[in-house]
Amino acid sequence: MLPGPDSHRANGTKVVAADPSAIRRAFDDLAARYDRDLERDGWIRRLLWRRFDSLFRARDRVIDAGCGTGIDTLHLAERGVQVTSIDASPGMLAKLRAKADGRLGETAPVTLLGDLNAVLSELAGPFDGLISSFAALNTVTLDVFSASAARLIRPGGHLVCHMLAAGYHRRRLPLLWSAATGRNTPASVEVHLGPEAIEYTNLDPDKVYEQFFAPSFQRVACHTVGLIVSPFLEKRLPESALDVLGAVESRLGAAPVVRGLGRFFVLDLVRRTR
């Protein structure tokens, strides 16, 4: 749930939740143009969809955490997946409901409004999976989120997190040195969404996995997104070329020394069976 920032500020910080009221106001204001703002990142969405489509089948139950206007929700629902979609923004959920109205029948998504961790705490599983795209998880308290994910996802079910990486709006060479020496630390990025300033926490994927998810989930894969494909290239290359580069990134970007250096990373997890 992250459009392109108007400006940013990076500094050292703890991993804490962003102000939920500011997030709600910001994304309510963005709802009308949100899909258009994310068009240039369509190659990222298609990269994620290829993974989602390999994991989930018709009648699977999947949570879309931080669903925004429902771009991922509707992709899955059109394939028969039963999606429970959660977002803190009434404006975003209104757009999702309008797009879904009359289209999906029995596979119409269930939409839930509220703070992500609060809503998850009220749900009952089991679910076959949980997805979260475009940095929604960079604004929540991850230890609370990971505990809910472990409770809700069945053994063998899947958790796919697409999050802001340590390389988001930071210089690559110092980050590469930090990664090589094991000194990567979280940093906050102040993203201005209209009149609101939201603190997003950039994270190192290995530390995210080890600190929050390793006890209950096994890591299947992890790779960078946006290391080769810069915003400059996004604006200038055709979609077919971006898709090819995205596929290359998902392979080359899995190397431990680089997978936290792009704008995002994808953390692909499976719920442990014991």
SULPEJO-V341913 format. One line per field, one symbol per residue. ss: DSSP state (2 for helix, 1 for strand, 0 for the rest). psi: psi as a letter, one per 20 degrees, with the letter a starting at -180 (. if undefined). A space follows every 10 residues. Layout:
ss: ???
psi: ???
//
This chain:
ss: 0000000001 1100000002 2222222222 2222222022 2222222222 2222200000 1111100000 2222222000 0111111002 2222222222 0000222001 1110022222 2200001111 1100022220 0222222222 2211111111 1111100000 0222222222 2000001111 1110011111 1110222222 2220001111 1111100000 2222220022 2222222222 2200000000 0001111111 1000
psi: morpqhrrpp rqrrorqroh hggggghghi ghjgghhjhi khhgghgghh gghihprpiq pppoolicjk ggghgghijj popoppqioh gghhgghghi ojhicijpqp ppprpghggh hiqpaqqirp qpqljhiijr ohhgghgggh hhpqpirqoo poqprhiokq pgghhggggh jkjpqqqqpo ponciqopop opqphghggh hhhhhiqppg qpqqpkggor hghhihqrhg hhhghghghh ghjiphiiij iahrqpooqp pqi.
//
